Amino acid sequence: MKPPITSPLSRRSFLSTSTGALAGSAILSGVPLIGRAADNKTLKVALVGCGGRGSGAASQAISADPNVVLTAMGDVFSDRLEQSYQNLSKMHGDKVKVDPDHRFVGLDAIDKILATDIDVIILTTPPGFRPEHFEKSVNAGKHIFCEKPIATDAVGVRRFLAAAAESKKKGLGVQSGFCWRSHYAERETFKRIESGMIGEVRAAYGTYLGSTPWSKERKPEWTDLEYQLRNWIHMNWLSGDHLVEQAVHTVDKMLWAFGDAAPISCTGQGGRQQRVEDQFGNVFDHFTIVYEFPNAARGIIACRQQQGCASDVSDHILGTKGVVRQTSGRMNVIEAGTERWKFEGEKNDMYQTEHDEFFASIRAGKPFNFAEKLAHTTLVAIMGRMSAYTGQTVTWDQMLNSQENLQPQEALDFKMKLPIAPAPMPGRTKFV
Ligand SMILES: NC(=O)c1ccc[n+]([C@@H]2O[C@H](COP(=O)([O-])OP(=O)(O)OC[C@H]3O[C@@H](n4cnc5c(N)ncnc54)[C@H](O)[C@@H]3O)[C@@H](O)[C@H]2O)c1
């Protein structure tokens, strides 16, 4: 039996630093001067998981600092790696110095990459692999850009958290893929919430209502594992389901509104109504979760991946003195009594800012570390999913001790038999 997740995820204060203070400076203070990139030393970056987000993150890392080069790449599939390599080479020329013997294909690509001489690693595979990849990267002493979410089950979150503690001891940098925390309009909005402009936050309602994203029909030559990896967003052991994989951004903004407090409990519902064909694996297509926070405050998340339905990605935050309305960062408005504030400041590319600030922190010898924050938001999203899967109210204390482990119990092998677990059924699926 694994030890329960303990103090870093306690209800009272998950983070000692409010994550509203995301501008590098507040976070940089007090971090040991380890990891200093002496003067303008070349920083060597590696990419693991060469898909859409990974290729974007590698490009942003290269652009973040004049002296960053990409020196290694890894993916389970050679076609994904080659496509990413070609695109990045076209965009960045000789800043992409990935020799053929530094392009690693297979499930052990991470190990081969970590055996090369690199300073920073970008982890952008499906999240089911993140706990293992993060742990290995920390053991190898690398700074890490880590996409969200960081796991798909509580056992994975626990493994990630143990490595997170180690990463702090080693003074490693961990930048988080919760990109809205790097969005200037969101930062300005949440700064005003933190300073009390809308009074005490009583409710936050966030939506991620969209259409069905891509899916892959099985090709006859694909083994069970290849099919699931190619179609990973629809396999809950790999993606965590779309509440955890995609709407986790909305969960993160809800938590930001509540000062990153942990919820007391949640009651959720969801199901699989429109996407029932095989290529949709075992994930749901809609969820609505109501989280209870201290002082009877509520956070409500609604997410949907169905075709032909209204789309909406927005956040509404209600306080005792006013309200916030924001729509995917395009509109940020606060109304509080007779006061009205609208974000009219500089617009930024949040993905680029993530890397600019991360590399600046490494250069300054004070790399910031958001590993615990990544774990916290991921666990809150998993808690919502577990409530919807089981049809039960789930408490934070239950979540901290959950033994749910969605990962295949055998070592992965492309020839293995790997049936897709049945989709959960509320009222019958048990909480573990
Ligand atoms: N922050 C954001 O806004 C944002 C946006 C998109 C995706 N993401 C996150 O980024 C991650 C990747 O998403 P994506 O859209 O790039 O997916 P993708 O399918 O385009 O890329 C994933 C890549 O990882 C590879 N891969 C799978 N298992 C691997 C393993 N064990 N070792 C090495 N490579 C492996 C796949 O072959 C694929 O090339 C996910 O966690 C996703 O949630 C974040």
PDBQT file of the ligand as one rigid body, heavy atoms in Angstrom, charges set to zero:
ROOT
HETATM    1  N1  LIG A 501      -1.302  24.102 -22.233  1.00  0.00    +0.000 N 
HETATM    2  C1  LIG A 501      -2.059  23.942 -23.293  1.00  0.00    +0.000 C 
HETATM    3  O1  LIG A 501      -2.781  24.844 -23.703  1.00  0.00    +0.000 OA
HETATM    4  C2  LIG A 501      -2.040  22.623 -24.023  1.00  0.00    +0.000 A 
HETATM    5  C3  LIG A 501      -2.525  22.553 -25.342  1.00  0.00    +0.000 A 
HETATM    6  C4  LIG A 501      -2.473  21.304 -25.983  1.00  0.00    +0.000 A 
HETATM    7  C5  LIG A 501      -1.988  20.195 -25.328  1.00  0.00    +0.000 A 
HETATM    8  N2  LIG A 501      -1.533  20.313 -24.040  1.00  0.00    +0.000 N 
HETATM    9  C6  LIG A 501      -1.016  19.135 -23.319  1.00  0.00    +0.000 C 
HETATM   10  O2  LIG A 501       0.202  18.709 -23.953  1.00  0.00    +0.000 OA
HETATM   11  C7  LIG A 501       0.303  17.303 -23.915  1.00  0.00    +0.000 C 
HETATM   12  C8  LIG A 501       0.449  16.766 -25.338  1.00  0.00    +0.000 C 
HETATM   13  O3  LIG A 501      -0.674  17.127 -26.093  1.00  0.00    +0.000 OA
HETATM   14  P1  LIG A 501      -0.601  17.280 -27.703  1.00  0.00    +0.000 P 
HETATM   15  O4  LIG A 501      -1.827  18.010 -28.109  1.00  0.00    +0.000 OA
HETATM   16  O5  LIG A 501       0.724  17.808 -28.113  1.00  0.00    +0.000 OA
HETATM   17  O6  LIG A 501      -0.738  15.748 -28.155  1.00  0.00    +0.000 OA
HETATM   18  P2  LIG A 501      -0.117  15.062 -29.446  1.00  0.00    +0.000 P 
HETATM   19  O7  LIG A 501      -0.824  13.773 -29.647  1.00  0.00    +0.000 OA
HETATM   20  O8  LIG A 501      -0.087  16.035 -30.569  1.00  0.00    +0.000 OA
HETATM   21  O9  LIG A 501       1.396  14.771 -28.998  1.00  0.00    +0.000 OA
HETATM   22  C9  LIG A 501       1.770  13.811 -28.048  1.00  0.00    +0.000 C 
HETATM   23  C10 LIG A 501       3.016  13.144 -28.579  1.00  0.00    +0.000 C 
HETATM   24  O10 LIG A 501       3.568  12.304 -27.568  1.00  0.00    +0.000 OA
HETATM   25  C11 LIG A 501       3.993  11.085 -28.190  1.00  0.00    +0.000 C 
HETATM   26  N3  LIG A 501       4.098  10.049 -27.174  1.00  0.00    +0.000 N 
HETATM   27  C12 LIG A 501       3.107   9.277 -26.651  1.00  0.00    +0.000 A 
HETATM   28  N4  LIG A 501       3.587   8.486 -25.668  1.00  0.00    +0.000 NA
HETATM   29  C13 LIG A 501       4.920   8.742 -25.587  1.00  0.00    +0.000 A 
HETATM   30  C14 LIG A 501       5.966   8.235 -24.768  1.00  0.00    +0.000 A 
HETATM   31  N5  LIG A 501       5.739   7.305 -23.809  1.00  0.00    +0.000 N 
HETATM   32  N6  LIG A 501       7.223   8.689 -24.967  1.00  0.00    +0.000 NA
HETATM   33  C15 LIG A 501       7.474   9.629 -25.940  1.00  0.00    +0.000 A 
HETATM   34  N7  LIG A 501       6.520  10.145 -26.740  1.00  0.00    +0.000 NA
HETATM   35  C16 LIG A 501       5.245   9.727 -26.545  1.00  0.00    +0.000 A 
HETATM   36  C17 LIG A 501       2.962  10.853 -29.278  1.00  0.00    +0.000 C 
HETATM   37  O11 LIG A 501       3.386   9.948 -30.267  1.00  0.00    +0.000 OA
HETATM   38  C18 LIG A 501       2.751  12.261 -29.808  1.00  0.00    +0.000 C 
HETATM   39  O12 LIG A 501       3.647  12.587 -30.843  1.00  0.00    +0.000 OA
HETATM   40  C19 LIG A 501      -0.938  16.819 -23.175  1.00  0.00    +0.000 C 
HETATM   41  O13 LIG A 501      -0.666  16.674 -21.805  1.00  0.00    +0.000 OA
HETATM   42  C20 LIG A 501      -1.943  17.940 -23.374  1.00  0.00    +0.000 C 
HETATM   43  O14 LIG A 501      -2.900  18.013 -22.349  1.00  0.00    +0.000 OA
HETATM   44  C21 LIG A 501      -1.535  21.500 -23.399  1.00  0.00    +0.000 A 
ENDROOT
TORSDOF 0
